[in-house]
Amino acid sequence: MNFRRKITSVFLALCIAMSVVTCGIVSVSATSANDVGTVPVYKSRTAYVDSMNQGICQVKKEFSEGLDEVYSFTLENDADVMITYGFRNISDYGWSFDEYFNVYRDPNLINEVELKETENNERNLYGTLAKGIYYIKVKSTYNKGDEFFLYIGQIKKNTKYFSLSLSKAINGGKSVELKIDGVDPVSVVKLDVSNHSEIHPSSIWTTDYTPDEKGKFIVVIPDENGSYLNGIVIDAYGYEYNINNRLLLPFVSTVTGIKNKEYTGKNIKQTGLVVKSGYDNVPYTVSYKNNKNVGMATITLHGANGALGSITKSFKINPGKIAKASWKIKGKTASLSWSKSKGAKMYVLQKKVGSKWKNVKNLSKTNYKVTVKKGKNQFRVYGTKTVNKVKFNSAFKNFTVKVK
C-alpha cells in the first residue's frame, strides 16, 4: 500500500513539473472576488452618465492604508460595456503613489481584456465584451485615506449609436452636406476623405468638423478619387465610434452599361451595370421612374451598405422593332406591308434615292402602295411615337423590292 502511495506521489509531482515547463504558471486556486451584482442595461451613453450623476454605482470602498481588491461582474449576453472608476479625493493631493486597474477574463487574472479609454477621461473604459464572468483588479498604494468607486453599465451589442447621411450634394458633388444623428450628443466628427477604406482616427490624417444644431456639416471632396469617408465620431462624453462610408455621387462615381430599351408593355429594367466610386465598385440599390411606356425613363442608383448618395441616369424606351416586311408586285405598283411596332403611333416609310434615304409617307397603318421601277428598289420603315415633343423611334426594318 505504501509503495502505491509513493508511486502516486511521484506521478503527481511529475505532472506538476510538466505543467510548469509547458505553461510557465500553475494556479493552485482561483482569486476570490467581490461580486458587484447586476450590471444595468442602458439605452445610451447619456442614460449611463445620468445614472452616475445620480450617484448610482456598484462599489464604494473606503480605505486608509492603500487598496488591493478584486471585483467580478457577469454579462448575460454580448454587450457594449462601460466601466468608470476613480477616487473621491486622491487627485487633490500631491503625494506620489501607484495605481492599477485591469480587467481580466479569468479568475487567475492572466487573460487581460483590452478596453478603450474615452478621450476626456482615462478612467472611463469601454468595449464590446462577450457574455460571461469578468474580473477587475484594482490597487492603489495611496495611504492617506480615500474612497474608491466603481460604475459598470452595458448597452445591447450592435446598438446604432449614430447614423451618417447625405443631406445634399453641392457643386456636382464636389462638396457634400452631411448630417449626423446620434442617440448621444455629438461633439466632433474627425474625417479623412480619401481613395481607400482604411480608417484614420489620428488627427494627422483627419479634419475636424463640428456639426451645427441640426447635426449638419459640409465636407469638400479633394478630387475625383475621394470616394471614402474614414474617421471617428466623438460624443459629448468622449466615447468614439468609427466612420467608414462610401460616396455615390457624379463627381466621384461612374456608371456604365445603361442602354436604351424597346417597349414591351411591362416595366423595363437595366442589367449588367458597373458602378464605381474612385477605383472600386460601390454597393447600390436601384429605383425606376416612367420605365414602362415609350418615352424617357430614369434609373436612380442609391448607395447601400454604408455608401451615401445617389446618381440618376436616363434611358430611352423606344417602340419595338418591326419583325417582318413583305410585298406584292402588280405592274409598276408594289403593295408593301410590315408587322406592327409595339408602342408606335405612326410609321415612317423611306426609299433610298442614290446614297440618301428620302421619306415616302408618314402612315398610321402598316401597309402602303408605291410605284416601283425595274431592278432593286430599297425601302425601310420604322415605328415612331412623340412624347413631350421628343420623337422615339424603333429600329429600321430594311427590305428590297425586286422588279423584273
Secondary structure, 3 states (H helix, E strand, C coil): CHHHHHHHHHHHHHHHHHHHHHHCCCCCCCCCCEECCCCCECCCHHHHHHHHHCCCCCEEEEECCCEEEEEEEEECCCEEEEEEEEECCHHHCCCCCCEEEEEECCCCCCCECCCEEECCEEEEEEEEECCEEEEEEEEECCCCCEEEEEEEEEEECCCCCEEEEEEEEECCCCEEEEEEEECCCEEEEEEEEECCCCCCCCCCCCEEECCCCCCEEEEECCCCCCCEEEEEEEECCCCEEEEEEEECCCCCEEEECCCCEECCCCCCCCCCCEEEECCEECCEEEEEECCCCCEEEEEEEEECCCEECEEEEEEEEECCCCCCEEEEEECCEEEEEECCCCCCCEEEEEEEECCEEEEEEEECCCEEEEECCCEEEEEEEEEEEEECCEEEECCCEEEEEEEC
